[in-house]
Amino acid sequence: MLAATVPLVLAVVLVVGLAGGSGLLSPALRVGDRAPDFALADLNGEPVRLADYAGRPVLVNFWASWCLPCVEEFPLLAAALDEHADIGLVVIGIVYRDRSEAARAFADQIGADWPLAMDPGEAVARAYGVYGPPESWLIGPDGRVVSRQIGPYSAEELEAQLSQFPATN
C-alpha cells in the first residue's frame, strides 16, 4: 500500500510545483520583484555588478556557447543596444553551464561587446530561477523585474518590451 502511495504523492507534488502553488518548481523571482543584485567577474576578470547600472533598463541574459538559440539571439541583442542607446539600455550576459574559454571564443566570433560574466556555482542563475539558456530578465530603471523571456527573443518581442522605457537624452 505504501509503495503505491509514494508515487502518487510525488506526482501531486510535481503537479502543484509546476502550477506554481508550492514554489517548488516555479521561479524564485517574479515580475514586479526587486531584481537580486549580483557581483560577478566578466570573461576578463573585471567586476560586473547589477547595482552599477541603477537607473537604467538592464537586460540580464543567461546564455551558453553551446546554445544554438543563443547564437541566433546575440545579433538581436547587439542591435537592441544600438537602437535603444537613447534609453540607456544595458545588456549583461551571464554564462550558463559553460567554460570561460568556449564562452570567450563564442563572444569574440559573434562580436558581443557587452559585459559577459561567469556565474561559478550558478548562484545568480538560481536566484533568478533560470531553467536553461537562453533566458532573459528585463529589469527597469527602478530595479524591479519588468519581464522574463524563456527562450530567445524575437525582434518584435524585444522591441515591445523595450518600447515602454522613455528616452533619457
N, C-alpha and C positions, 0 to 999 in steps of 0.2 A: 504494500500500500504506500509506504513512504517513498519507495523508488519511483512510483508512478506520479507522486505529488510534486517531487522536486523539479522535474522538467516543466510542469505546469506553472509552478511558482516562478521559475526563471523566465518562462515565456511572458507571463504577466508583467514582470519587472522590466523586461526588454520593451514591450509594447508601451508601457507607461513612460519609460525613459525616452523612447523615440518620439512620443507625443509631447514631450516637454514637461510632463506632470511632475516628475521627481527631480528633474535636472540631471539625472544620471547620464544621459547621452546628449542632452541639449547643450548649446554653447554656454560657456561661463559668462560671456559678455553679450549684451543685447543692445539694440538700437535705443538711444537715449541715455545709456550709461556713460559715465566718465570713462574714457579710454585709459587702460592701465599704462602708466609711464614705463619706459624701459631705457636701459643704458647698455648698449652692445658695442662691439668693435666691428668696423667695416672690414672689407677684404684686404685693406692696407694697414689694419691695426688702429685706425683712428676712431675716436668715440663717435657714436651715433646715439643721440638722446631725443626721444619724442618731445620732451619739455623744451628743447631748444627751438622748436617750431610753434610754440604757443602763439595764438592769434592768427594762425594761417590754416587753411584746409590742408590736411595731410592724408594721403592715400598710402596705407600700410599694406604692402603686397607681399604675401608669402609665396615663394617660388622655388624652383629647383632646375638645374641644368638638364636633368633627365625628363623633364615635364614638357611634352610636346605642345599642349595648350599654352604653356608659359612662353614658348618660342613665338607663337602667334600673337600673344598679348603684349610682349615687350615693345614692339614698334608703336602700338596703340598708346602705351604709357608715355613713350618718348614724345609722341605727337601731342598728347594732352598737356604735357609740361610746357611745350612751346605755345600751344593755343590758349592756355589758361594762365600765362605768366601774369596777366592783369589781376588775377585774384590771389596771387601769391602761392599757387599750388606747389606742394612738396610731395614727392614720391619717395618712400623709404621701402626698399626691397629687403625682405628678411629671408635668408636662405633656409630652406626647409629640408632636412634629411639629405644633405648633400655635402660633398667635400669642398673645401675652400678652393682647391686647385681647379676643380671642374667648374665651380661657380664663376671663378675669375676668368677662365677661358671663354665660357659662355657669354659673360658680360662684355668682354673685350670684342668678341665676334659680333655681337648684336649692337654694340656701341652704347650700352647703358651708361649714362653719366650722372645718375642719381645715387644717393647713398645705398650701398648694398651691404647688409650686416649679417654676420653669423649669429646663430642662436644656439650656442652649446647647451646641451641638456634640454633644449626645447621649452624652456621656462616661459618665454614670451608666447610661443605658439599655444601652450597650454592655457595661459592667461586669456588669450583671445579665442580659445575654443576652436582652433583650427583642425579641420579634418584631413586636408591634403591640398596640395597646390594645383592650380593657382587659387588663392583665396585672398580677398582684399577687404579691408575695413576702411571706410571713409570717415575721417574724423573732422568735425567742424572746428572753426577758429576758437570756439568756446571749450574745446577739449572733449566734447561729447560725440559718441558714435552716431553718425548720420545714416549709414547703410553698411550692409555686409553683402559681398558678392562671392558666392561659391561657384568656382569655375571661372573661365575667362570672361572678361567684359566684351561686349560688342561695342562698336563705336557709338551706337545710339544709346545704349545703357549708360556708358561712361559720360557721355555728353549730358544726358538727362540729370545725372547725379551732380555733375559739376556746375551746371547752369543755375543752380539755386544759390550760388555764392556771388555776392556783388563784387565788382572790380575794386581793388584797393588803390589804384592810381588815380 
